[in-house]
Amino acid sequence: MTKRYLITSALPYINGVKHLGNLVGSMLPADIYARYLRQRGEQVLFICGTDDHGAPAEMAAEQQKMSVEQFCEQMHLKQKQTYDGFHLSFDYFGRTSDVTHHAVTKEVYGGLKRNGWIQERIIEQFYSNKDKRFLADRFIVGQCPHCHDQKARGDQCDGCGQLLEPTDLIDPRSATDAADQLVLKQTKHLFLNLKGLEAKINGWVNQLKKSKLVDGICRKWLAEGLQPRCITRDLKWGVPVPDQQDKVFYVWFDAPNAYVSFTKSWAKAQGRPDAWRDWWYGDDVEYTQYMAKDNVPFHAFFWPAMLEGSGVSWRKVDHIKAYHWLFFEDGKFSTSQQRGIFMDQALERYPADYWRYYLMANAPESADSNFTWDHFATTINAGLANKLGNFVSRVLALVNRHFDGKVPEHSSNGMDQRLLEQLQSYTDQLDQAYRLNLSRDMAKIHADLWSLGNAYITEKQPWALVKHHKVDAGQCIANCLYVIQLYVVTLKPFLPEISKKIQALLPEFLDRPVSLACQWYPFKPGQSVAHSVNLIEKITIH
């Protein structure tokens, strides 16, 4: 049975264009893995979309003086255009405000209710006398009781990542009007009995494939134990709760179901409306989720508990790949606070592949990492410009200067065996890094490959050889063209636009997966090669 690969990336909130932290923590590494598998000829389905619901959408729409529906439609399009600009190769990019998603969420809820896992409770919630309504958790801010960050939200503290309730906050106040006099009032809400599902979920979590980061988070939650969690909010924008007036499902309950609902929408768009079942019921599917560390509890505990309790037998995740946080100049990225570098702004300044390379070279895999402009410039100049761009430009310049822009005469059996062995070693390592989703290793091995090319041409000195041993110089240059060909193949998942640009400089050659990048495919003597180009512009930070 041929294995198929389902890949999902945590859904970006609709409340604004996302920052680089969102990109490096889920969407970009997921895209690289999807591209790598497709290059291998595997069946891949890469799913993502905007999380349209919840208080963040309402708050952002209010700030823009737009209806929430209009705001979400506009922002979904803008986000999708930005992701296209970063060459993210989603097979489907959906919206949680879609009717298909509403139906899927209600299906999960219906199963949970029938099976007795939904509880109705009376709780105290902050009420705005000014607005005459209960305020959802995102509309409440205050001091975090754990790290004392002054801008903690009523659902979570961005400072320490701790999940919160609005009543946990010290000096709580309205996020939209600090002068609003809030009072605590009793109101009814629905809860998912996670405590009752704990034993089943714990057994499943222990078998889950997970990184050290994910394992640590899971152990913490297992030690503390699961508690019943509220699944409804007093909002008008969201998936309406059946038989509950003016209540919608809380986004943590609503959003994960989108992985299924978006797959359904994808299948419908393909003209094969039942094709989604192959991905969510098939035994031949390997399912990998990508997310930042603060999303792990929702994917490792909450959503599996929802599926288990509802009796829906959709496939659960096999591997959770989570990332720490990327900081900006020693502070945290924040969409709501407009702090950091946002993806549309990043594309206005430098090409997408510059960002892809930098973010993977400094991915927060084992610890939080920090972005600075000086470090960005150093990384791009030292890696892309001085190694990759320099080697390609040197080789093409020599071809055009000494061989009339044509592949020189050479022996098809004349490949330098020592060079070939080194290339094979690096490509084997790179293939493993792609397969295991090791972002920093990918970047490092690519840089080592580029250094190898430069070391080879510097050692052989074809510009000197050509004066008295043109045949030997030609063989060296032919070998270097083969190395560039290998770079094109290995870069396709990683830096797709740069790979495409380099490929356009060379004669046509056989495409192949990374594992077969060293497969010998010599260019024929006399084939035309493009003129030398300045492939990578160096960066100067002012």
ZAMARLUM-120375 format. One record per residue (C-alpha): x, y, z; residue number from 1. Coordinates in nm, 3 decimals, decimal comma, padded with zeros to 5 digits. Layout:
N
{atom {X Y Z} NUM}
...
% end
This chain:
542
{atom {00,000 00,000 00,000} 1}
{atom {00,144 00,338 -00,106} 2}
{atom {00,175 00,585 00,178} 3}
{atom {00,019 00,928 00,145} 4}
{atom {00,114 01,239 00,341} 5}
{atom {-00,132 01,477 00,503} 6}
{atom {00,024 01,804 00,622} 7}
{atom {-00,154 02,079 00,813} 8}
{atom {-00,028 02,411 00,939} 9}
{atom {-00,183 02,592 01,236} 10}
{atom {-00,445 02,836 01,113} 11}
{atom {-00,339 03,202 01,113} 12}
{atom {-00,582 03,440 01,282} 13}
{atom {-00,770 03,668 01,046} 14}
{atom {-00,700 03,978 01,259} 15}
{atom {-00,415 04,106 01,043} 16}
{atom {-00,126 04,022 00,813} 17}
{atom {00,093 03,774 00,998} 18}
{atom {00,446 03,838 01,117} 19}
{atom {00,761 03,635 01,056} 20}
{atom {00,708 03,443 01,378} 21}
{atom {00,392 03,289 01,233} 22}
{atom {00,578 03,202 00,915} 23}
{atom {00,876 03,029 01,077} 24}
{atom {00,664 02,854 01,342} 25}
{atom {00,432 02,662 01,115} 26}
{atom {00,369 02,752 00,751} 27}
{atom {00,724 02,768 00,612} 28}
{atom {00,862 02,438 00,751} 29}
{atom {00,537 02,268 00,652} 30}
{atom {00,575 02,401 00,297} 31}
{atom {00,935 02,278 00,270} 32}
{atom {00,830 01,930 00,384} 33}
{atom {00,540 01,924 00,137} 34}
{atom {00,765 02,034 -00,151} 35}
{atom {01,028 01,777 -00,059} 36}
{atom {00,772 01,495 -00,060} 37}
{atom {00,618 01,608 -00,390} 38}
{atom {00,965 01,615 -00,547} 39}
{atom {00,996 01,252 -00,436} 40}
{atom {00,678 01,171 -00,625} 41}
{atom {00,468 01,117 -00,311} 42}
{atom {00,096 01,190 -00,277} 43}
{atom {00,072 01,502 -00,061} 44}
{atom {-00,217 01,713 00,067} 45}
{atom {-00,110 02,038 00,233} 46}
{atom {-00,400 02,214 00,408} 47}
{atom {-00,429 02,553 00,576} 48}
{atom {-00,660 02,854 00,594} 49}
{atom {-00,763 03,154 00,800} 50}
{atom {-00,920 03,129 01,144} 51}
{atom {-01,198 03,381 01,083} 52}
{atom {-01,385 03,361 01,410} 53}
{atom {-01,355 03,486 01,765} 54}
{atom {-01,292 03,810 01,944} 55}
{atom {-00,971 03,898 01,750} 56}
{atom {-01,173 03,926 01,429} 57}
{atom {-01,440 04,142 01,593} 58}
{atom {-01,181 04,368 01,754} 59}
{atom {-00,984 04,413 01,432} 60}
{atom {-01,302 04,489 01,236} 61}
{atom {-01,405 04,750 01,493} 62}
{atom {-01,066 04,919 01,466} 63}
{atom {-01,100 04,932 01,086} 64}
{atom {-01,463 05,053 01,114} 65}
{atom {-01,579 04,765 00,897} 66}
{atom {-01,832 04,489 00,937} 67}
{atom {-01,664 04,172 01,058} 68}
{atom {-01,779 03,985 00,745} 69}
{atom {-01,628 04,248 00,515} 70}
{atom {-01,307 04,265 00,717} 71}
{atom {-01,259 03,887 00,712} 72}
{atom {-01,320 03,860 00,340} 73}
{atom {-01,068 04,136 00,268} 74}
{atom {-00,807 04,002 00,510} 75}
{atom {-00,839 03,643 00,387} 76}
{atom {-00,755 03,758 00,035} 77}
{atom {-00,465 03,971 00,158} 78}
{atom {-00,321 03,688 00,368} 79}
{atom {-00,348 03,443 00,079} 80}
{atom {-00,169 03,686 -00,154} 81}
{atom {00,109 03,723 00,101} 82}
{atom {00,152 03,347 00,137} 83}
{atom {00,164 03,315 -00,240} 84}
{atom {00,440 03,576 -00,233} 85}
{atom {00,639 03,347 -00,001} 86}
{atom {00,580 03,054 -00,241} 87}
{atom {00,379 02,856 00,016} 88}
{atom {00,237 02,566 -00,182} 89}
{atom {-00,095 02,498 -00,007} 90}
{atom {-00,318 02,253 -00,190} 91}
{atom {-00,612 02,432 -00,032} 92}
{atom {-00,635 02,752 00,172} 93}
{atom {-00,979 02,786 00,326} 94}
{atom {-01,186 02,992 00,568} 95}
{atom {-01,351 02,885 00,892} 96}
{atom {-01,648 03,111 00,812} 97}
{atom {-01,735 02,875 00,526} 98}
{atom {-02,064 02,681 00,556} 99}
{atom {-01,882 02,348 00,522} 100}
{atom {-01,673 02,428 00,827} 101}
{atom {-01,981 02,528 01,027} 102}
{atom {-02,142 02,193 00,943} 103}
{atom {-01,833 01,993 01,046} 104}
{atom {-01,802 02,176 01,379} 105}
{atom {-02,170 02,116 01,457} 106}
{atom {-02,123 01,749 01,370} 107}
{atom {-01,845 01,716 01,630} 108}
{atom {-02,051 01,902 01,888} 109}
{atom {-02,356 01,687 01,818} 110}
{atom {-02,158 01,369 01,882} 111}
{atom {-02,015 01,505 02,206} 112}
{atom {-02,360 01,607 02,328} 113}
{atom {-02,516 01,270 02,242} 114}
{atom {-02,237 01,089 02,422} 115}
{atom {-02,275 01,296 02,739} 116}
{atom {-01,950 01,493 02,728} 117}
{atom {-02,110 01,841 02,724} 118}
{atom {-02,189 02,008 03,055} 119}
{atom {-02,385 02,327 03,120} 120}
{atom {-02,240 02,546 03,392} 121}
{atom {-02,311 02,882 03,545} 122}
{atom {-01,996 03,095 03,557} 123}
{atom {-01,905 03,451 03,638} 124}
{atom {-01,804 03,663 03,342} 125}
{atom {-01,719 04,026 03,293} 126}
{atom {-02,010 04,236 03,171} 127}
{atom {-01,981 04,575 03,004} 128}
{atom {-02,245 04,819 03,124} 129}
{atom {-02,145 05,049 02,842} 130}
{atom {-02,198 04,791 02,564} 131}
{atom {-02,470 04,595 02,745} 132}
{atom {-02,305 04,261 02,678} 133}
{atom {-02,076 04,000 02,825} 134}
{atom {-01,718 04,044 02,702} 135}
{atom {-01,535 03,751 02,552} 136}
{atom {-01,189 03,673 02,694} 137}
{atom {-00,999 03,856 02,419} 138}
{atom {-01,185 04,175 02,510} 139}
{atom {-01,032 04,162 02,859} 140}
{atom {-00,671 04,259 02,933} 141}
{atom {-00,475 04,293 03,254} 142}
{atom {-00,168 04,178 03,444} 143}
{atom {-00,065 03,815 03,411} 144}
{atom {-00,071 03,641 03,752} 145}
{atom {00,227 03,424 03,649} 146}
{atom {00,484 03,652 03,480} 147}
{atom {00,316 03,988 03,559} 148}
{atom {00,314 04,102 03,196} 149}
{atom {00,088 04,408 03,192} 150}
{atom {-00,070 04,325 02,854} 151}
{atom {-00,193 03,971 02,917} 152}
{atom {-00,522 03,879 02,747} 153}
{atom {-00,814 03,703 02,905} 154}
{atom {-00,738 03,380 02,720} 155}
{atom {-00,358 03,370 02,718} 156}
{atom {-00,050 03,566 02,817} 157}
{atom {00,182 03,642 02,526} 158}
{atom {00,461 03,706 02,774} 159}
{atom {00,484 03,354 02,915} 160}
{atom {00,239 03,154 02,702} 161}
{atom {00,021 03,054 02,999} 162}
{atom {-00,344 02,981 02,917} 163}
{atom {-00,573 03,200 03,128} 164}
{atom {-00,930 03,283 03,217} 165}
{atom {-01,035 03,652 03,234} 166}
{atom {-01,092 03,620 03,608} 167}
{atom {-00,728 03,512 03,652} 168}
{atom {-00,604 03,856 03,550} 169}
{atom {-00,488 04,117 03,798} 170}
{atom {-00,660 04,454 03,745} 171}
{atom {-00,872 04,336 03,450} 172}
{atom {-01,012 04,599 03,213} 173}
{atom {-01,180 04,627 02,874} 174}
{atom {-00,938 04,599 02,582} 175}
{atom {-01,135 04,856 02,383} 176}
{atom {-01,218 05,108 02,657} 177}
{atom {-01,010 05,117 02,975} 178}
{atom {-01,265 05,349 03,137} 179}
{atom {-01,548 05,099 03,093} 180}
{atom {-01,675 04,989 03,433} 181}
{atom {-01,685 04,609 03,421} 182}
{atom {-01,882 04,394 03,661} 183}
{atom {-01,888 04,020 03,715} 184}
{atom {-02,223 03,861 03,637} 185}
{atom {-02,344 03,505 03,622} 186}
{atom {-02,409 03,350 03,283} 187}
{atom {-02,454 03,001 03,140} 188}
{atom {-02,192 02,836 02,920} 189}
{atom {-02,120 02,492 02,781} 190}
{atom {-01,812 02,294 02,885} 191}
{atom {-01,635 01,993 02,738} 192}
{atom {-01,567 01,734 03,006} 193}
{atom {-01,198 01,686 02,930} 194}
{atom {-01,148 01,532 03,273} 195}
{atom {-01,371 01,241 03,183} 196}
{atom {-01,183 01,183 02,858} 197}
{atom {-00,840 01,215 03,019} 198}
{atom {-00,754 00,844 03,048} 199}
{atom {-00,822 00,774 02,680} 200}
{atom {-00,632 01,079 02,562} 201}
{atom {-00,333 01,020 02,788} 202}
{atom {-00,279 00,675 02,642} 203}
{atom {-00,292 00,815 02,292} 204}
{atom {-00,056 01,107 02,370} 205}
{atom {00,206 00,868 02,508} 206}
{atom {00,222 00,692 02,169} 207}
{atom {00,236 01,014 01,966} 208}
{atom {00,555 01,087 01,770} 209}
{atom {00,682 01,411 01,913} 210}
{atom {00,990 01,627 01,941} 211}
{atom {01,159 01,708 02,272} 212}
{atom {00,966 02,035 02,287} 213}
{atom {00,628 01,869 02,229} 214}
{atom {00,711 01,589 02,469} 215}
{atom {00,794 01,840 02,744} 216}
{atom {00,468 02,026 02,696} 217}
{atom {00,269 01,702 02,695} 218}
{atom {00,437 01,580 03,014} 219}
{atom {00,349 01,907 03,188} 220}
{atom {-00,016 01,878 03,089} 221}
{atom {-00,032 01,511 03,182} 222}
{atom {00,112 01,589 03,523} 223}
{atom {-00,135 01,871 03,588} 224}
{atom {-00,434 01,679 03,456} 225}
{atom {-00,707 01,789 03,217} 226}
{atom {-00,997 01,998 03,344} 227}
{atom {-01,340 02,073 03,191} 228}
{atom {-01,304 02,361 02,947} 229}
{atom {-01,556 02,616 02,825} 230}
{atom {-01,645 02,578 02,456} 231}
{atom {-01,883 02,874 02,409} 232}
{atom {-01,849 03,251 02,398} 233}
{atom {-02,092 03,545 02,403} 234}
{atom {-02,021 03,667 02,052} 235}
{atom {-02,228 03,704 01,737} 236}
{atom {-01,946 03,620 01,493} 237}
{atom {-01,860 03,253 01,482} 238}
{atom {-02,019 02,910 01,446} 239}
{atom {-02,358 02,941 01,618} 240}
{atom {-02,420 02,692 01,898} 241}
{atom {-02,739 02,492 01,830} 242}
{atom {-03,023 02,583 02,067} 243}
{atom {-02,816 02,854 02,238} 244}
{atom {-02,915 03,215 02,177} 245}
{atom {-02,633 03,465 02,102} 246}
{atom {-02,359 03,211 02,166} 247}
{atom {-02,092 03,080 01,931} 248}
{atom {-01,830 02,812 01,972} 249}
{atom {-01,502 02,927 02,121} 250}
{atom {-01,232 02,930 01,852} 251}
{atom {-01,024 02,657 02,021} 252}
{atom {-01,322 02,424 01,971} 253}
{atom {-01,405 02,551 01,626} 254}
{atom {-01,068 02,597 01,449} 255}
{atom {-00,907 02,248 01,452} 256}
{atom {-01,209 02,101 01,276} 257}
{atom {-01,104 02,312 00,978} 258}
{atom {-00,839 02,057 00,884} 259}
{atom {-01,127 01,827 00,792} 260}
{atom {-01,366 02,089 00,660} 261}
{atom {-01,098 02,241 00,435} 262}
{atom {-01,019 01,893 00,302} 263}
{atom {-01,388 01,853 00,222} 264}
{atom {-01,386 02,186 00,039} 265}
{atom {-01,069 02,082 -00,147} 266}
{atom {-01,234 01,758 -00,256} 267}
{atom {-01,541 01,945 -00,378} 268}
{atom {-01,321 02,187 -00,574} 269}
{atom {-01,155 01,884 -00,739} 270}
{atom {-01,491 01,758 -00,857} 271}
{atom {-01,451 01,453 -00,627} 272}
{atom {-01,660 01,541 -00,320} 273}
{atom {-01,590 01,211 -00,143} 274}
{atom {-01,212 01,226 -00,192} 275}
{atom {-01,166 01,379 00,155} 276}
{atom {-01,247 01,040 00,308} 277}
{atom {-00,930 00,888 00,165} 278}
{atom {-00,727 01,131 00,373} 279}
{atom {-00,921 01,119 00,700} 280}
{atom {-01,019 00,752 00,714} 281}
{atom {-00,737 00,583 00,523} 282}
{atom {-00,481 00,363 00,702} 283}
{atom {-00,218 00,457 00,442} 284}
{atom {-00,194 00,823 00,555} 285}
{atom {00,087 00,973 00,761} 286}
{atom {-00,038 01,294 00,921} 287}
{atom {00,200 01,572 01,036} 288}
{atom {00,092 01,896 01,205} 289}
{atom {00,307 02,212 01,227} 290}
{atom {00,257 02,479 01,492} 291}
{atom {00,413 02,711 01,749} 292}
{atom {00,457 02,574 02,100} 293}
{atom {00,155 02,755 02,246} 294}
{atom {-00,072 02,560 02,011} 295}
{atom {00,046 02,217 02,125} 296}
{atom {-00,216 02,159 02,400} 297}
{atom {-00,500 02,222 02,157} 298}
{atom {-00,365 01,968 01,907} 299}
{atom {-00,223 01,709 02,145} 300}
{atom {-00,510 01,705 02,397} 301}
{atom {-00,816 01,915 02,320} 302}
{atom {-00,892 01,825 01,958} 303}
{atom {-00,816 01,451 02,002} 304}
{atom {-01,047 01,457 02,307} 305}
{atom {-01,320 01,619 02,098} 306}
{atom {-01,287 01,352 01,829} 307}
{atom {-01,272 01,070 02,081} 308}
{atom {-01,575 01,195 02,272} 309}
{atom {-01,781 01,266 01,961} 310}
{atom {-01,733 00,917 01,825} 311}
{atom {-01,597 01,059 01,497} 312}
{atom {-01,320 00,830 01,375} 313}
{atom {-01,120 01,082 01,174} 314}
{atom {-00,752 01,012 01,159} 315}
{atom {-00,553 01,159 01,447} 316}
{atom {-00,212 01,315 01,399} 317}
{atom {00,097 01,093 01,379} 318}
{atom {00,363 01,361 01,431} 319}
{atom {00,341 01,707 01,586} 320}
{atom {00,624 01,937 01,482} 321}
{atom {00,631 02,242 01,710} 322}
{atom {00,859 02,544 01,729} 323}
{atom {00,965 02,782 02,001} 324}
{atom {00,921 03,155 01,944} 325}
{atom {01,112 03,390 01,719} 326}
{atom {01,175 03,721 01,893} 327}
{atom {01,222 04,059 01,726} 328}
{atom {01,511 04,267 01,858} 329}
{atom {01,479 04,086 02,197} 330}
{atom {01,102 04,145 02,217} 331}
{atom {00,813 03,926 02,116} 332}
{atom {00,644 03,952 01,777} 333}
{atom {00,279 04,052 01,815} 334}
{atom {00,007 04,103 01,556} 335}
{atom {-00,229 04,274 01,800} 336}
{atom {00,045 04,513 01,915} 337}
{atom {00,190 04,556 01,564} 338}
{atom {00,538 04,468 01,687} 339}
{atom {00,788 04,303 01,455} 340}
{atom {00,826 04,244 01,083} 341}
{atom {00,508 04,155 00,902} 342}
{atom {00,506 03,934 00,599} 343}
{atom {00,382 04,192 00,348} 344}
{atom {00,645 04,440 00,469} 345}
{atom {00,915 04,173 00,449} 346}
{atom {00,833 04,104 00,082} 347}
{atom {00,848 04,474 00,001} 348}
{atom {01,208 04,487 00,127} 349}
{atom {01,368 04,162 00,009} 350}
{atom {01,283 03,856 -00,205} 351}
{atom {01,092 03,572 -00,041} 352}
{atom {01,381 03,327 -00,065} 353}
{atom {01,606 03,556 00,138} 354}
{atom {01,354 03,529 00,421} 355}
{atom {01,304 03,156 00,372} 356}
{atom {01,678 03,098 00,403} 357}
{atom {01,726 03,322 00,704} 358}
{atom {01,428 03,184 00,896} 359}
{atom {01,525 02,821 00,844} 360}
{atom {01,890 02,891 00,926} 361}
{atom {01,774 03,044 01,256} 362}
{atom {01,457 02,844 01,316} 363}
{atom {01,355 02,827 01,684} 364}
{atom {01,362 02,447 01,697} 365}
{atom {01,532 02,375 02,028} 366}
{atom {01,499 02,719 02,189} 367}
{atom {01,362 03,067 02,121} 368}
{atom {01,565 03,261 01,865} 369}
{atom {01,604 03,633 01,805} 370}
{atom {01,583 03,836 01,485} 371}
{atom {01,801 04,142 01,434} 372}
{atom {01,855 04,329 01,111} 373}
{atom {02,234 04,299 01,139} 374}
{atom {02,209 03,922 01,183} 375}
{atom {01,974 03,900 00,885} 376}
{atom {02,220 04,088 00,663} 377}
{atom {02,515 03,879 00,782} 378}
{atom {02,330 03,552 00,721} 379}
{atom {02,221 03,645 00,368} 380}
{atom {02,556 03,793 00,266} 381}
{atom {02,768 03,511 00,410} 382}
{atom {02,545 03,226 00,291} 383}
{atom {02,342 03,314 -00,016} 384}
{atom {02,566 03,584 -00,165} 385}
{atom {02,923 03,479 -00,079} 386}
{atom {02,871 03,105 -00,119} 387}
{atom {02,582 03,019 -00,353} 388}
{atom {02,567 03,334 -00,564} 389}
{atom {02,944 03,364 -00,585} 390}
{atom {02,994 03,008 -00,709} 391}
{atom {02,725 03,029 -00,978} 392}
{atom {02,855 03,365 -01,101} 393}
{atom {03,218 03,245 -01,110} 394}
{atom {03,136 02,938 -01,314} 395}
{atom {02,914 03,115 -01,566} 396}
{atom {03,170 03,394 -01,608} 397}
{atom {03,442 03,139 -01,691} 398}
{atom {03,219 02,956 -01,939} 399}
{atom {03,143 03,280 -02,120} 400}
{atom {03,498 03,418 -02,105} 401}
{atom {03,687 03,108 -02,217} 402}
{atom {03,434 02,877 -02,386} 403}
{atom {03,205 03,116 -02,579} 404}
{atom {02,913 03,052 -02,345} 405}
{atom {02,904 02,680 -02,433} 406}
{atom {02,952 02,369 -02,224} 407}
{atom {03,319 02,283 -02,285} 408}
{atom {03,446 01,957 -02,429} 409}
{atom {03,488 01,701 -02,153} 410}
{atom {03,476 01,332 -02,077} 411}
{atom {03,144 01,198 -01,947} 412}
{atom {03,352 00,972 -01,723} 413}
{atom {03,581 01,249 -01,606} 414}
{atom {03,389 01,358 -01,299} 415}
{atom {03,622 01,415 -01,005} 416}
{atom {03,552 01,110 -00,785} 417}
{atom {03,659 01,277 -00,462} 418}
{atom {03,424 01,568 -00,533} 419}
{atom {03,145 01,325 -00,620} 420}
{atom {03,189 01,135 -00,293} 421}
{atom {03,174 01,459 -00,095} 422}
{atom {02,862 01,570 -00,281} 423}
{atom {02,700 01,232 -00,216} 424}
{atom {02,775 01,255 00,155} 425}
{atom {02,619 01,599 00,184} 426}
{atom {02,311 01,514 -00,021} 427}
{atom {02,252 01,202 00,190} 428}
{atom {02,264 01,422 00,501} 429}
{atom {02,037 01,678 00,338} 430}
{atom {01,782 01,418 00,236} 431}
{atom {01,767 01,299 00,596} 432}
{atom {01,728 01,657 00,725} 433}
{atom {01,435 01,712 00,487} 434}
{atom {01,278 01,381 00,588} 435}
{atom {01,310 01,455 00,960} 436}
{atom {01,202 01,821 00,933} 437}
{atom {01,531 01,955 01,074} 438}
{atom {01,521 02,316 00,959} 439}
{atom {01,859 02,441 01,083} 440}
{atom {02,033 02,127 00,957} 441}
{atom {01,887 02,188 00,610} 442}
{atom {02,028 02,541 00,600} 443}
{atom {02,368 02,434 00,730} 444}
{atom {02,407 02,144 00,486} 445}
{atom {02,305 02,366 00,195} 446}
{atom {02,573 02,616 00,299} 447}
{atom {02,828 02,332 00,324} 448}
{atom {02,739 02,221 -00,028} 449}
{atom {02,789 02,573 -00,159} 450}
{atom {03,123 02,599 00,022} 451}
{atom {03,229 02,271 -00,134} 452}
{atom {03,173 02,410 -00,482} 453}
{atom {03,377 02,720 -00,408} 454}
{atom {03,656 02,515 -00,251} 455}
{atom {03,670 02,288 -00,557} 456}
{atom {03,695 02,566 -00,815} 457}
{atom {03,949 02,754 -00,603} 458}
{atom {04,164 02,442 -00,573} 459}
{atom {04,152 02,356 -00,946} 460}
{atom {04,193 02,716 -01,070} 461}
{atom {04,044 02,666 -01,419} 462}
{atom {04,121 03,030 -01,504} 463}
{atom {04,491 02,940 -01,483} 464}
{atom {04,457 02,592 -01,638} 465}
{atom {04,287 02,729 -01,947} 466}
{atom {04,607 02,906 -02,059} 467}
{atom {04,803 02,585 -02,118} 468}
{atom {04,564 02,293 -02,044} 469}
{atom {04,230 02,392 -02,192} 470}
{atom {04,097 02,036 -02,193} 471}
{atom {04,162 02,001 -01,819} 472}
{atom {04,007 02,342 -01,760} 473}
{atom {03,703 02,237 -01,962} 474}
{atom {03,663 01,921 -01,752} 475}
{atom {03,677 02,126 -01,434} 476}
{atom {03,414 02,370 -01,564} 477}
{atom {03,189 02,082 -01,676} 478}
{atom {03,217 01,936 -01,326} 479}
{atom {03,123 02,274 -01,179} 480}
{atom {02,817 02,295 -01,405} 481}
{atom {02,716 01,955 -01,274} 482}
{atom {02,750 02,089 -00,918} 483}
{atom {02,522 02,382 -01,005} 484}
{atom {02,273 02,132 -01,145} 485}
{atom {02,283 01,951 -00,811} 486}
{atom {02,219 02,281 -00,632} 487}
{atom {01,906 02,334 -00,841} 488}
{atom {01,770 01,993 -00,743} 489}
{atom {01,846 02,020 -00,371} 490}
{atom {01,717 02,378 -00,346} 491}
{atom {01,373 02,317 -00,498} 492}
{atom {01,195 02,249 -00,166} 493}
{atom {01,399 02,507 00,024} 494}
{atom {01,446 02,812 -00,198} 495}
{atom {01,213 02,745 -00,492} 496}
{atom {01,249 03,082 -00,667} 497}
{atom {01,630 03,087 -00,654} 498}
{atom {01,634 02,726 -00,772} 499}
{atom {01,412 02,823 -01,065} 500}
{atom {01,635 03,119 -01,156} 501}
{atom {01,950 02,906 -01,153} 502}
{atom {01,783 02,634 -01,357} 503}
{atom {01,696 02,890 -01,626} 504}
{atom {02,071 02,961 -01,667} 505}
{atom {02,154 02,600 -01,757} 506}
{atom {02,072 02,362 -02,039} 507}
{atom {01,777 02,132 -01,977} 508}
{atom {01,842 01,841 -01,743} 509}
{atom {01,661 01,560 -01,564} 510}
{atom {01,469 01,661 -01,252} 511}
{atom {01,493 01,420 -00,960} 512}
{atom {01,436 01,399 -00,584} 513}
{atom {01,697 01,516 -00,335} 514}
{atom {01,797 01,157 -00,257} 515}
{atom {01,902 01,117 -00,623} 516}
{atom {02,054 01,464 -00,666} 517}
{atom {02,400 01,314 -00,729} 518}
{atom {02,272 01,102 -01,014} 519}
{atom {02,518 01,163 -01,300} 520}
{atom {02,355 01,374 -01,572} 521}
{atom {02,632 01,549 -01,766} 522}
{atom {02,562 01,835 -02,001} 523}
{atom {02,658 01,778 -02,363} 524}
{atom {02,950 01,978 -02,503} 525}
{atom {02,830 02,274 -02,705} 526}
{atom {02,507 02,333 -02,514} 527}
{atom {02,448 02,702 -02,439} 528}
{atom {02,485 02,845 -02,091} 529}
{atom {02,349 03,185 -01,988} 530}
{atom {02,572 03,484 -01,927} 531}
{atom {02,698 03,549 -01,578} 532}
{atom {02,442 03,708 -01,349} 533}
{atom {02,443 03,872 -01,009} 534}
{atom {02,214 03,609 -00,860} 535}
{atom {02,208 03,736 -00,500} 536}
{atom {02,224 04,106 -00,413} 537}
{atom {02,414 04,173 -00,094} 538}
{atom {02,228 04,348 00,184} 539}
{atom {02,339 04,670 00,347} 540}
{atom {02,153 04,765 00,664} 541}
{atom {02,145 05,140 00,725} 542}
% end
